[in-house]
Amino acid sequence: MSLGVRLCPARRGDHVGAAPAALVGGEKIRLVEETLVPGMSVSFVARKHGLSPSLLFKSRQRMSEGGREAVRADDVVVGAARMRQLEERILELERLLGRKTLELEILKEALAAVRAKKAAVALADAACGRTRLPRPADLLTRWSWPGNGS
């Protein structure tokens, strides 16, 4: 007695329950959508394509959860590939931030060393009776300029 159901033979080396060589996102979505057609069951679609029903159940569950999350958050669902890409970018930026922080610390230490040396030189000059050169701002205030009242 025939039920009117024709099963596709499994590919050579495959058996029901074996993971397919490469099911890309578009194929998974198409298969999950096929399970949503009235009268089609997950098990039937899985047998028809030589897949494990649990694979389709998981994909269907993930798709429905993602849709629910998107509706709940009033946002779009970001694909896993895009998520990995963004996480890699974050790691790259964190490395750059670490490098720049290290450079900043090195420059601060160098600046402190230069200031200490400059202070030591100024003290030595003062002890010897040498005077420092006037600052350019001091020179400008001594000169008379047209219009400054001098």
N, CA and C atoms as an extended XYZ file, in Angstrom:
450
Properties=species:S:1:pos:R:3:atomname:S:1:resname:S:1:resid:I:1 pbc="F F F"
N         0.843       -1.171        0.000 N   MET     1
C         0.000        0.000        0.000 CA  MET     1
C         0.891        1.238        0.000 C   MET     1
N         0.647        2.143       -0.914 N   SER     2
C         1.463        3.334       -1.044 CA  SER     2
C         0.744        4.529       -0.429 C   SER     2
N         1.518        5.356        0.253 N   LEU     3
C         0.954        6.563        0.862 CA  LEU     3
C         1.030        7.748       -0.083 C   LEU     3
N         1.590        7.569       -1.249 N   GLY     4
C         1.714        8.656       -2.203 CA  GLY     4
C         2.902        9.554       -1.894 C   GLY     4
N         3.782        9.061       -1.052 N   VAL     5
C         4.967        9.835       -0.683 CA  VAL     5
C         6.169        9.198       -1.344 C   VAL     5
N         6.914        9.984       -2.068 N   ARG     6
C         8.106        9.479       -2.733 CA  ARG     6
C         9.317       10.088       -2.047 C   ARG     6
N        10.155        9.240       -1.512 N   LEU     7
C        11.354        9.713       -0.830 CA  LEU     7
C        12.506        9.772       -1.812 C   LEU     7
N        13.279       10.813       -1.722 N   CYS     8
C        14.471       10.921       -2.553 CA  CYS     8
C        15.553       10.048       -1.949 C   CYS     8
N        16.242        9.307       -2.782 N   PRO     9
C        17.310        8.472       -2.228 CA  PRO     9
C        18.430        9.355       -1.687 C   PRO     9
N        19.055        8.880       -0.645 N   ALA    10
C        20.164        9.634       -0.057 CA  ALA    10
C        21.335        9.634       -1.018 C   ALA    10
N        22.148       10.656       -0.927 N   ARG    11
C        23.331       10.719       -1.768 CA  ARG    11
C        24.302        9.624       -1.349 C   ARG    11
N        25.177        9.252       -2.231 N   ARG    12
C        26.123        8.178       -1.959 CA  ARG    12
C        26.974        8.549       -0.742 C   ARG    12
N        27.067        7.672        0.211 N   GLY    13
C        27.868        7.908        1.404 CA  GLY    13
C        27.097        8.628        2.497 C   GLY    13
N        25.914        9.126        2.172 N   ASP    14
C        25.109        9.827        3.168 CA  ASP    14
C        24.129        8.863        3.804 C   ASP    14
N        23.738        9.198        4.982 N   HIS    15
C        22.635        8.498        5.607 CA  HIS    15
C        21.835        9.524        6.380 C   HIS    15
N        20.594        9.235        6.597 N   VAL    16
C        19.751       10.189        7.302 CA  VAL    16
C        20.375       10.435        8.659 C   VAL    16
N        20.524       11.690        8.997 N   GLY    17
C        21.137       12.048       10.262 CA  GLY    17
C        22.557       12.542       10.078 C   GLY    17
N        23.130       12.296        8.914 N   ALA    18
C        24.487       12.785        8.685 CA  ALA    18
C        24.442       14.270        8.381 C   ALA    18
N        25.420       14.975        8.842 N   ALA    19
C        25.494       16.413        8.564 CA  ALA    19
C        25.853       16.602        7.098 C   ALA    19
N        25.158       17.488        6.405 N   PRO    20
C        25.491       17.726        5.008 CA  PRO    20
C        26.856       18.395        4.900 C   PRO    20
N        27.467       18.224        3.744 N   ALA    21
C        28.808       18.766        3.548 CA  ALA    21
C        28.819       20.277        3.777 C   ALA    21
N        27.888       20.995        3.186 N   ALA    22
C        27.869       22.445        3.356 CA  ALA    22
C        26.460       22.961        3.134 C   ALA    22
N        25.787       23.257        4.222 N   LEU    23
C        24.472       23.890        4.117 CA  LEU    23
C        24.676       25.353        4.450 C   LEU    23
N        24.577       26.185        3.447 N   VAL    24
C        24.762       27.607        3.673 CA  VAL    24
C        23.466       28.211        4.194 C   VAL    24
N        23.573       29.444        4.702 N   GLY    25
C        22.427       30.105        5.324 CA  GLY    25
C        21.190       30.152        4.455 C   GLY    25
N        21.362       30.425        3.174 N   GLY    26
C        20.221       30.509        2.273 CA  GLY    26
C        19.490       29.187        2.136 C   GLY    26
N        20.250       28.094        2.108 N   GLU    27
C        19.636       26.770        2.007 CA  GLU    27
C        18.876       26.430        3.291 C   GLU    27
N        19.488       26.761        4.433 N   LYS    28
C        18.822       26.488        5.705 CA  LYS    28
C        17.506       27.246        5.788 C   LYS    28
N        17.546       28.514        5.405 N   ILE    29
C        16.323       29.326        5.462 CA  ILE    29
C        15.265       28.747        4.537 C   ILE    29
N        15.691       28.343        3.334 N   ARG    30
C        14.736       27.772        2.377 CA  ARG    30
C        14.113       26.497        2.931 C   ARG    30
N        14.945       25.659        3.553 N   LEU    31
C        14.425       24.405        4.111 CA  LEU    31
C        13.488       24.673        5.288 C   LEU    31
N        13.861       25.633        6.141 N   VAL    32
C        12.979       25.967        7.276 CA  VAL    32
C        11.663       26.523        6.762 C   VAL    32
N        11.724       27.371        5.746 N   GLU    33
C        10.488       27.909        5.172 CA  GLU    33
C         9.641       26.785        4.562 C   GLU    33
N        10.312       25.793        3.998 N   GLU    34
C         9.591       24.654        3.429 CA  GLU    34
C         8.844       23.886        4.520 C   GLU    34
N         9.422       23.837        5.732 N   THR    35
C         8.742       23.139        6.831 CA  THR    35
C         7.522       23.906        7.313 C   THR    35
N         7.445       25.185        7.003 N   LEU    36
C         6.324       26.018        7.457 CA  LEU    36
C         5.127       25.962        6.507 C   LEU    36
N         5.336       25.341        5.347 N   VAL    37
C         4.238       25.207        4.379 CA  VAL    37
C         3.184       24.262        4.976 C   VAL    37
N         1.893       24.645        4.887 N   PRO    38
C         0.852       23.769        5.435 CA  PRO    38
C         0.919       22.371        4.807 C   PRO    38
N         0.841       21.361        5.665 N   GLY    39
C         0.867       19.979        5.207 CA  GLY    39
C         2.268       19.368        5.167 C   GLY    39
N         3.297       20.178        5.348 N   MET    40
C         4.671       19.670        5.337 CA  MET    40
C         5.152       19.547        6.779 C   MET    40
N         5.795       18.443        7.079 N   SER    41
C         6.345       18.272        8.421 CA  SER    41
C         7.865       18.381        8.355 C   SER    41
N         8.460       18.669        9.489 N   VAL    42
C         9.912       18.792        9.564 CA  VAL    42
C        10.552       17.460        9.183 C   VAL    42
N         9.992       16.370        9.680 N   SER    43
C        10.557       15.049        9.391 CA  SER    43
C        10.505       14.737        7.898 C   SER    43
N         9.379       15.073        7.261 N   PHE    44
C         9.241       14.804        5.833 CA  PHE    44
C        10.260       15.612        5.027 C   PHE    44
N        10.390       16.893        5.337 N   VAL    45
C        11.345       17.751        4.615 CA  VAL    45
C        12.768       17.240        4.839 C   VAL    45
N        13.060       16.824        6.051 N   ALA    46
C        14.398       16.293        6.353 CA  ALA    46
C        14.682       15.034        5.542 C   ALA    46
N        13.710       14.096        5.523 N   ARG    47
C        13.890       12.868        4.737 CA  ARG    47
C        14.036       13.192        3.253 C   ARG    47
N        13.233       14.126        2.789 N   LYS    48
C        13.233       14.496        1.375 CA  LYS    48
C        14.615       15.001        0.938 C   LYS    48
N        15.307       15.695        1.833 N   HIS    49
C        16.608       16.272        1.487 CA  HIS    49
C        17.777       15.490        2.086 C   HIS    49
N        17.479       14.356        2.720 N   GLY    50
C        18.535       13.527        3.270 CA  GLY    50
C        19.218       14.134        4.480 C   GLY    50
N        18.445       14.861        5.272 N   LEU    51
C        19.005       15.525        6.455 CA  LEU    51
C        18.445       14.935        7.731 C   LEU    51
N        19.077       15.268        8.807 N   SER    52
C        18.587       14.876       10.123 CA  SER    52
C        17.447       15.816       10.520 C   SER    52
N        16.345       15.264       11.002 N   PRO    53
C        15.249       16.136       11.442 CA  PRO    53
C        15.682       17.092       12.551 C   PRO    53
N        16.619       16.654       13.408 N   SER    54
C        17.048       17.529       14.501 CA  SER    54
C        17.733       18.783       13.973 C   SER    54
N        18.432       18.662       12.832 N   LEU    55
C        19.070       19.827       12.218 CA  LEU    55
C        18.021       20.859       11.829 C   LEU    55
N        16.947       20.391       11.205 N   LEU    56
C        15.890       21.320       10.799 CA  LEU    56
C        15.134       21.865       12.005 C   LEU    56
N        14.908       21.015       13.023 N   PHE    57
C        14.232       21.502       14.225 CA  PHE    57
C        15.049       22.616       14.872 C   PHE    57
N        16.375       22.406       14.972 N   LYS    58
C        17.243       23.428       15.581 CA  LYS    58
C        17.249       24.710       14.754 C   LYS    58
N        17.380       24.560       13.435 N   SER    59
C        17.400       25.740       12.567 CA  SER    59
C        16.084       26.498       12.653 C   SER    59
N        14.988       25.747       12.686 N   ARG    60
C        13.671       26.372       12.784 CA  ARG    60
C        13.514       27.102       14.118 C   ARG    60
N        13.987       26.473       15.192 N   GLN    61
C        13.901       27.088       16.516 CA  GLN    61
C        14.752       28.357       16.561 C   GLN    61
N        15.971       28.288       16.034 N   ARG    62
C        16.839       29.476       16.029 CA  ARG    62
C        16.219       30.608       15.224 C   ARG    62
N        15.632       30.254       14.092 N   MET    63
C        15.018       31.273       13.245 CA  MET    63
C        13.842       31.922       13.960 C   MET    63
N        13.036       31.108       14.637 N   SER    64
C        11.883       31.686       15.328 CA  SER    64
C        12.325       32.504       16.539 C   SER    64
N        13.369       32.060       17.254 N   GLU    65
C        13.868       32.829       18.394 CA  GLU    65
C        14.469       34.149       17.935 C   GLU    65
N        15.213       34.100       16.847 N   GLY    66
C        15.798       35.331       16.310 CA  GLY    66
C        14.725       36.314       15.908 C   GLY    66
N        13.671       35.811       15.286 N   GLY    67
C        12.562       36.679       14.897 CA  GLY    67
C        11.868       37.271       16.105 C   GLY    67
N        11.702       36.443       17.149 N   ARG    68
C        11.073       36.934       18.374 CA  ARG    68
C        11.929       38.005       19.033 C   ARG    68
N        13.235       37.772       19.064 N   GLU    69
C        14.144       38.748       19.669 CA  GLU    69
C        14.104       40.062       18.897 C   GLU    69
N        14.049       39.973       17.572 N   ALA    70
C        14.003       41.183       16.759 CA  ALA    70
C        12.723       41.959       17.019 C   ALA    70
N        11.615       41.243       17.141 N   VAL    71
C        10.344       41.911       17.402 CA  VAL    71
C        10.356       42.514       18.814 C   VAL    71
N        10.871       41.754       19.778 N   ARG    72
C        10.903       42.232       21.162 CA  ARG    72
C        11.784       43.478       21.284 C   ARG    72
N        12.934       43.483       20.617 N   ALA    73
C        13.864       44.603       20.716 CA  ALA    73
C        13.537       45.710       19.716 C   ALA    73
N        12.548       45.482       18.875 N   ASP    74
C        12.192       46.425       17.818 CA  ASP    74
C        13.424       46.753       16.984 C   ASP    74
N        14.130       45.706       16.597 N   ASP    75
C        15.381       45.858       15.881 CA  ASP    75
C        15.511       44.716       14.877 C   ASP    75
N        16.518       44.795       14.025 N   VAL    76
C        16.756       43.732       13.065 CA  VAL    76
C        17.709       42.706       13.660 C   VAL    76
N        17.629       41.481       13.192 N   VAL    77
C        18.519       40.421       13.643 CA  VAL    77
C        19.813       40.529       12.850 C   VAL    77
N        20.938       40.502       13.551 N   VAL    78
C        22.239       40.570       12.905 CA  VAL    78
C        22.728       39.151       12.697 C   VAL    78
N        23.188       38.877       11.495 N   GLY    79
C        23.677       37.543       11.181 CA  GLY    79
C        24.949       37.212       11.946 C   GLY    79
N        25.203       35.932       12.094 N   ALA    80
C        26.377       35.470       12.839 CA  ALA    80
C        27.668       35.931       12.169 C   ALA    80
N        27.700       35.929       10.846 N   ALA    81
C        28.909       36.356       10.135 CA  ALA    81
C        29.195       37.830       10.409 C   ALA    81
N        28.158       38.637       10.379 N   ARG    82
C        28.323       40.074       10.655 CA  ARG    82
C        28.748       40.279       12.108 C   ARG    82
N        28.186       39.473       12.998 N   MET    83
C        28.538       39.564       14.411 CA  MET    83
C        30.012       39.242       14.613 C   MET    83
N        30.503       38.174       13.962 N   ARG    84
C        31.925       37.823       14.058 CA  ARG    84
C        32.794       38.945       13.510 C   ARG    84
N        32.359       39.536       12.393 N   GLN    85
C        33.108       40.628       11.775 CA  GLN    85
C        33.198       41.814       12.740 C   GLN    85
N        32.105       42.144       13.392 N   LEU    86
C        32.101       43.255       14.342 CA  LEU    86
C        32.950       42.940       15.573 C   LEU    86
N        32.906       41.691       16.043 N   GLU    87
C        33.733       41.306       17.188 CA  GLU    87
C        35.215       41.388       16.843 C   GLU    87
N        35.591       40.988       15.614 N   GLU    88
C        36.983       41.107       15.185 CA  GLU    88
C        37.406       42.569       15.137 C   GLU    88
N        36.523       43.431       14.680 N   ARG    89
C        36.829       44.869       14.619 CA  ARG    89
C        37.018       45.436       16.025 C   ARG    89
N        36.193       44.986       16.964 N   ILE    90
C        36.332       45.430       18.355 CA  ILE    90
C        37.683       44.997       18.914 C   ILE    90
N        38.080       43.753       18.649 N   LEU    91
C        39.385       43.270       19.115 CA  LEU    91
C        40.523       44.090       18.512 C   LEU    91
N        40.407       44.407       17.227 N   GLU    92
C        41.427       45.216       16.565 CA  GLU    92
C        41.514       46.603       17.203 C   GLU    92
N        40.372       47.215       17.469 N   LEU    93
C        40.365       48.536       18.093 CA  LEU    93
C        40.896       48.492       19.519 C   LEU    93
N        40.610       47.415       20.243 N   GLU    94
C        41.150       47.278       21.598 CA  GLU    94
C        42.668       47.153       21.568 C   GLU    94
N        43.203       46.420       20.577 N   ARG    95
C        44.666       46.318       20.449 CA  ARG    95
C        45.267       47.690       20.157 C   ARG    95
N        44.642       48.429       19.242 N   LEU    96
C        45.139       49.771       18.916 CA  LEU    96
C        45.092       50.687       20.136 C   LEU    96
N        44.010       50.604       20.893 N   LEU    97
C        43.886       51.418       22.100 CA  LEU    97
C        44.989       51.071       23.095 C   LEU    97
N        45.283       49.786       23.245 N   GLY    98
C        46.358       49.358       24.137 CA  GLY    98
C        47.700       49.910       23.706 C   GLY    98
N        47.979       49.869       22.397 N   ARG    99
C        49.236       50.423       21.884 CA  ARG    99
C        49.343       51.911       22.152 C   ARG    99
N        48.268       52.629       21.870 N   LYS   100
C        48.290       54.082       22.072 CA  LYS   100
C        48.421       54.425       23.550 C   LYS   100
N        47.811       53.648       24.421 N   THR   101
C        47.939       53.879       25.858 CA  THR   101
C        49.384       53.670       26.292 C   THR   101
N        50.009       52.627       25.768 N   LEU   102
C        51.406       52.368       26.084 CA  LEU   102
C        52.296       53.505       25.580 C   LEU   102
N        52.060       53.965       24.345 N   GLU   103
C        52.824       55.089       23.799 CA  GLU   103
C        52.655       56.329       24.668 C   GLU   103
N        51.445       56.578       25.124 N   LEU   104
C        51.180       57.738       25.964 CA  LEU   104
C        51.958       57.649       27.271 C   LEU   104
N        51.990       56.475       27.881 N   GLU   105
C        52.737       56.295       29.130 CA  GLU   105
C        54.226       56.532       28.910 C   GLU   105
N        54.757       56.046       27.788 N   ILE   106
C        56.178       56.247       27.470 CA  ILE   106
C        56.465       57.732       27.291 C   ILE   106
N        55.589       58.437       26.582 N   LEU   107
C        55.784       59.873       26.365 CA  LEU   107
C        55.680       60.656       27.671 C   LEU   107
N        54.779       60.258       28.557 N   LYS   108
C        54.673       60.927       29.854 CA  LYS   108
C        55.953       60.756       30.661 C   LYS   108
N        56.507       59.543       30.643 N   GLU   109
C        57.753       59.289       31.361 CA  GLU   109
C        58.898       60.105       30.765 C   GLU   109
N        58.962       60.188       29.432 N   ALA   110
C        60.015       60.967       28.781 CA  ALA   110
C        59.867       62.452       29.120 C   ALA   110
N        58.641       62.958       29.137 N   LEU   111
C        58.393       64.354       29.468 CA  LEU   111
C        58.795       64.652       30.915 C   LEU   111
N        58.469       63.742       31.813 N   ALA   112
C        58.857       63.931       33.214 CA  ALA   112
C        60.377       63.947       33.354 C   ALA   112
N        61.070       63.081       32.608 N   ALA   113
C        62.537       63.052       32.661 CA  ALA   113
C        63.131       64.346       32.126 C   ALA   113
N        62.572       64.867       31.033 N   VAL   114
C        63.064       66.123       30.449 CA  VAL   114
C        62.809       67.282       31.404 C   VAL   114
N        61.653       67.312       32.022 N   ARG   115
C        61.352       68.394       32.970 CA  ARG   115
C        62.292       68.346       34.175 C   ARG   115
N        62.581       67.148       34.644 N   ALA   116
C        63.494       67.011       35.785 CA  ALA   116
C        64.896       67.475       35.400 C   ALA   116
N        65.333       67.114       34.207 N   LYS   117
C        66.657       67.538       33.746 CA  LYS   117
C        66.704       69.050       33.574 C   LYS   117
N        65.636       69.604       33.031 N   LYS   118
C        65.571       71.052       32.814 CA  LYS   118
C        65.599       71.789       34.155 C   LYS   118
N        64.908       71.288       35.147 N   ALA   119
C        64.907       71.900       36.474 CA  ALA   119
C        66.289       71.813       37.106 C   ALA   119
N        66.962       70.687       36.920 N   ALA   120
C        68.309       70.521       37.475 CA  ALA   120
C        69.284       71.498       36.832 C   ALA   120
N        69.172       71.686       35.527 N   VAL   121
C        70.039       72.636       34.814 CA  VAL   121
C        69.766       74.057       35.302 C   VAL   121
N        68.513       74.410       35.491 N   ALA   122
C        68.167       75.757       35.961 CA  ALA   122
C        68.718       76.003       37.362 C   ALA   122
N        68.641       75.001       38.245 N   LEU   123
C        69.195       75.136       39.594 CA  LEU   123
C        70.717       75.279       39.558 C   LEU   123
N        71.358       74.514       38.691 N   ALA   124
C        72.819       74.607       38.564 CA  ALA   124
C        73.222       75.976       38.035 C   ALA   124
N        72.479       76.492       37.065 N   ASP   125
C        72.766       77.819       36.526 CA  ASP   125
C        72.588       78.886       37.602 C   ASP   125
N        71.547       78.774       38.390 N   ALA   126
C        71.293       79.757       39.440 CA  ALA   126
C        72.383       79.689       40.510 C   ALA   126
N        72.853       78.500       40.814 N   ALA   127
C        73.914       78.345       41.815 CA  ALA   127
C        75.217       78.969       41.339 C   ALA   127
N        75.464       78.955       40.038 N   CYS   128
C        76.684       79.528       39.470 CA  CYS   128
C        76.540       81.027       39.210 C   CYS   128
N        75.368       81.574       39.407 N   GLY   129
C        75.145       83.000       39.181 CA  GLY   129
C        74.751       83.340       37.760 C   GLY   129
N        74.556       82.367       36.922 N   ARG   130
C        74.123       82.652       35.548 CA  ARG   130
C        72.625       82.953       35.558 C   ARG   130
N        72.248       83.886       34.713 N   THR   131
C        70.821       84.206       34.609 CA  THR   131
C        70.263       83.541       33.364 C   THR   131
N        68.999       83.335       33.422 N   ARG   132
C        68.346       82.728       32.268 CA  ARG   132
C        68.035       83.783       31.225 C   ARG   132
N        67.836       83.355       30.016 N   LEU   133
C        67.471       84.275       28.947 CA  LEU   133
C        66.020       84.704       29.150 C   LEU   133
N        65.689       85.943       28.769 N   PRO   134
C        64.298       86.375       28.921 CA  PRO   134
C        63.389       85.612       27.965 C   PRO   134
N        62.184       85.441       28.412 N   ARG   135
C        61.199       84.790       27.561 CA  ARG   135
C        60.777       85.742       26.456 C   ARG   135
N        60.391       85.227       25.302 N   PRO   136
C        59.935       86.109       24.209 CA  PRO   136
C        58.780       87.003       24.647 C   PRO   136
N        57.898       86.512       25.501 N   ALA   137
C        56.768       87.332       25.959 CA  ALA   137
C        57.275       88.534       26.768 C   ALA   137
N        58.348       88.327       27.563 N   ASP   138
C        58.916       89.430       28.326 CA  ASP   138
C        59.509       90.483       27.400 C   ASP   138
N        60.143       90.032       26.318 N   LEU   139
C        60.739       90.967       25.364 CA  LEU   139
C        59.667       91.814       24.687 C   LEU   139
N        58.565       91.204       24.343 N   LEU   140
C        57.499       91.927       23.641 CA  LEU   140
C        56.889       93.000       24.524 C   LEU   140
N        56.788       92.769       25.823 N   THR   141
C        56.170       93.777       26.689 CA  THR   141
C        57.109       94.952       26.919 C   THR   141
N        58.409       94.789       26.714 N   ARG   142
C        59.369       95.893       26.893 CA  ARG   142
C        59.407       96.811       25.709 C   ARG   142
N        59.116       96.327       24.547 N   TRP   143
C        59.160       97.163       23.355 CA  TRP   143
C        57.911       97.993       23.249 C   TRP   143
N        58.068       99.139       22.592 N   SER   144
C        56.886       99.955       22.369 CA  SER   144
C        56.355       99.690       20.970 C   SER   144
N        55.126       99.477       20.901 N   TRP   145
C        54.465       99.229       19.643 CA  TRP   145
C        53.510      100.375       19.375 C   TRP   145
N        53.308      100.678       18.118 N   PRO   146
C        52.335      101.748       17.815 CA  PRO   146
C        50.959      101.359       18.343 C   PRO   146
N        50.382      102.229       19.090 N   GLY   147
C        49.026      102.005       19.568 CA  GLY   147
C        48.960      101.347       20.922 C   GLY   147
N        50.113      101.005       21.588 N   ASN   148
C        50.005      100.388       22.874 CA  ASN   148
C        50.211      101.391       24.024 C   ASN   148
N        50.343      102.671       23.673 N   GLY   149
C        50.417      103.727       24.685 CA  GLY   149
C        51.816      104.006       25.172 C   GLY   149
N        52.831      103.450       24.571 N   SER   150
C        54.204      103.698       25.035 CA  SER   150
C        54.845      104.780       24.227 C   SER   150
